[in-house]
Amino acid sequence: MGTPLAPDHARSPDGSVPASARAADPAAWDGETRAVNTIKTFVLVGFVGEASFLVLGLVLFPDHGPLLWRLVWTLGLCGVGMGAAVGALTFLATARLTPGTRSAYVTTAVCGALLYSVCQTLCWSLDHNVGLNYWGSRDLPELFLVKGYAGAVLGGVFGAFHLNSRTGAALMTRLGVFP
């Protein structure tokens, strides 16, 4: 992809760009790094979203199912599993786009939001129709749907920001998510 566009203060005296600056520049990532970072980003976004849904569910519906299964469902199956699937499919859809371009931002955000929405619909179907009702799909169906689809849109937008901007990538590097 060529030499990353790093500001002069980030360059070494010999003009090269240090690894720390390359890590924070999505345009400098090779294909494998970009794939791994996309999956890590969407796993983190999914995990944080699901953790917030878990807390909300435990506050509003404390007696709706055993805690262990609720933890496994939200943090394991949905947080990690859903995030990894969304990240992998989003990478496949955006691999040929140049990071940081408008098309990369939009495609990443739309793919992430649509894929998280598919997961939200599956979650709704399982919770509501199978009869688990761990998360209140029968008690407060409007809340279940609104929080899930709003979370899907926010997840897509946050993922696009972290994968297509230097600021977002630098934050993920500081958090230790990106190498």
N, C-alpha and C positions, 0 to 999 in steps of 0.2 A: 504493500500500500504506500510505500514511499516514506520519506522522513516525516514524522509527526509535526504538526504545527504547534510548536511550543514557543511561549514568549521568551524574549532574550534573557530575562533573569532566571529562567529555568534551564538554560543551556550551560554546558560545561565550558571551561576556557577554550577547549579545542573545537567548540561549535557543535559537539554531539549532544544528544538529548539523553539525560540520565534515565534509568529504568523507572524511577518514581514518577517522572513526568510522562513517560510513555504509558504507564499504567492508568493515568488519569486522562488520557486522550483516546477516546473511542476510535478515532480515525487511524490510530497506530496499531490497533489490535489485529493479530492474525486471525484466521478462521477458527482455529481451535480455541484460542483465548476468548474470542467473541462468543462462541457457542457456550463455553463454560460460564462466562459472565452473564449471559442471557438467562441461563437456567438458574444460576445462583440468585440473580435479581428477582426472578419471579417466585422462587421458593421463599425468599425472605419476605417479599410483599404478601404472598399468600399466607405465610405463617403468621405475620403480624395481623393481617386482616382476620384470620381465623381465631387468633388469640383474643382479639377484641370481641368477636362474636361469641366466643366461649364465656367471657366475663359477663357480657350482656345476658346470655342465656342462663347463666347460673344465678344472676340477680333476679331476672324476671320469672324464671321457671325453675326454681331450686329443686322441686320434687319430680321433675320429668326425666326419670331414668338414672341409672347408676353413674357416678362420677367417672369411674374408670373407662367405661365405654364412650362417654362423652369426650373425655380427653383423647382417647385413641382416634375417634372419629375426626374431631376438629384439628388437632395438632399433627397427627400422623397421616391419616388418609387424605384429609383435605389440605392441611397446611403444606406438608411436604410433597405428597403425591400429586395433588392438583397443581401446585406451584411448578413442580418438575415437568409435568405434561404441558402446561401452558408455556413455560420457558422453551422447551424443546420445539414445540410447534410454532411458536413465535419466531424462533431462530430460523427455522426452515422457511418461513414466509418472508423474512427480512434479510437473509444471508447475502443476497446480491445487491442490496442497497448500501449506499455510502453512509456510515454513521454520521449523525449530525445534520443531515439534509432534512428538508421539510418532509420529503416522502418517507424517510426512515422514521422520523418522529410520528407521523400520522399512521403509518402502517403498523408500527410497533404498538402504539396506543390502541388502535382499533382491533388488532389481533388479540392483544392481551385482554381487552374489555369483552370481546365476543367470546373468547375461550373461557374466561372466568364466568361469563353469563351462562354458558352451557353447563358448567359445573354447578352454578347456583340452581339451575332448573333441575338438574339431576338430584341435588340435595333436597330441593323442595319435594320432588316426587317421592324420594325415599322416606323423608320425614313425615310427609302428609299421607301418602297412599299405603305405605307398608304398615303404618300405624305406630311408628316409634314415637313421634311427637316430642322428641328430645328438645327441640328448639322452638316450640310454640307455633308450628305451622297450622295447627288446628285452632289454637286459642287466639292468636293474633296474626292471621295470615298476611294482612297488609304490611305489618312491620317486618315479617320474615322476608317478603318479596322486595320491599323498598330497600331495606338494609343490604340485602344480597346484591341487587343490581347496582345500587349506588357504590357498594364496595368493588364490584367488578369494573365499573368505569374508573374509579379512583386507582385501582390496581393497574389498569392499562396505562393510565396517564403517568403514574409514578414510575412504572417500569420504563416507559419511553423516555422520561426525563433522565433517569439514572443510566440508561444505555446510550443516549444520544447527545448528552451534554458533558462538557468538561467538568462543570460544577457538580453534576450528579455523580459522575465517575470518580471525581476526587473525594466526594463524601463516602462513597462505597469503599474506596481505597483506605481512607482514614479509619473506617469501621472494621477493616480487615476482611471485607467480603471479596474484594478484587485483590489479586496479588500485587 
